Amino acid sequence: MHVNPNFARLPGSYLFAEIARRVKEYAAKNPNADLIKLGIGYVTLPLAPAVVAAMKTAADEMLAPETFRGYGPDYGYDFLIDAIRAHDYQARGVSIAQDEVFVSDGAKSDTSAIQELFSQDARIAVTDPVYPVYVDSNAIAGRLGDFVGGRWNRLVYLPCNAENGFVPAPPAEPVDVIYLCYPNNPTGTTLTVEQLKPFVEYARKNGAVIIYDAAYKAFITSDVPHSIYEVEGAREVAVECCSFSKTAGFTGTRCAYTVIPHEVTGLDAQGRRVELNALWKRRMGTKFNGVSYPIQRAAAAVFSPEGQAQCGEAVRYYLRNARLIRDELTAAGYTVFGGVDAPYVWLKTPVESWAFFDTLLDRAHVVGTPGTGFGPSGEGYFRLTAFNTYEKTAEALTRIQAL
Ligand code: PLP
């Protein structure tokens, strides 16, 4: 047996492993240093009471033969799918059919697996910097060539930086798939309907597909779309991945969903149009047996009036931290981006991003994430997250200001 050779092509040290290594080494040498972590990309507040109540009620149902549930529908229970359609789409003027929503255990699972629907030679484009999952999943599948000098030689990078105002241009060359994530991880920036339009037009003109990751849509406060389907024509070319992880603290609970309108198609070997919805159904039927019943009940409770109020409160807590990071860094003379519609603030570093990481760790005892770990255009930038407590976040900023 030979193993998949593409694993050996992946760059050696994963970003967060390298951060953990440096932090561990520093902490061992400086045991009294009170480190504040503004590097983590996951929520810290507990689940909403309405969510846990629904989970408990559903767990109790599993005790009685009349209400026990075994295998559920492959693509999710109707009660959850209908709540998603009503709250996340109909309420925004977007019509999504029942069989266009697929409930899953995570947007990471879905955004990494969706590439199984593409041909082996499909050309892939990503915004740069980028959430690494889209890149690595295609690299493992063997579509990206080799990693040379910090870049995959068969991947199209769409730079997002201060120079273009973090508004990427659509690919200048033919590609088959474009991954977009808005509000963006890591930059925390967003795109308006007008700024998304060229991507939809590109995809329609070139027969490409957009994979739109809306994992952070709950953080939107500005007038920007919550869904790619708010852009005219997107139903023909876009798949949308959403998650309860950041919306409602489900990082450990696990529930998400992907929307694939019937109009989204690709060509088969004979040049005939095939619905991606049908292929994803086939894939899910083979590789997935659904999210557990109590968790789907918990997810549906996110849409209840109490759930909306409680989850909204947590999101506002993180956004308050983000605003504090933005304001204090700006006052300290840094140029910052994001943090208005996202739990991430992206700042320009006065030195290379790993050097800035080391300085911050050594002199402020604050841990962040070097931008270069998210792609070549991340060099010269740094990510701070809003997921720590307000008090720790404020303390971290006082220390950064004192530098
Ligand atoms: N998409 C983006 C852009 C993310 O940043 C993350 C998590 O950090 C995910 C997806 C993962 O979501 P989930 O917890 O639903 O797998």
Boltz pocket constraint, residues with backbone or C-beta under 6 A from the ligand:
constraints:
  - pocket:
      binder: B
      contacts: [[A, 41], [A, 105], [A, 106], [A, 107], [A, 108], [A, 109], [A, 111], [A, 131], [A, 181], [A, 183], [A, 185], [A, 213], [A, 215], [A, 242], [A, 243], [A, 244], [A, 245], [A, 250], [A, 251], [A, 255], [A, 256]]
      max_distance: 6.0
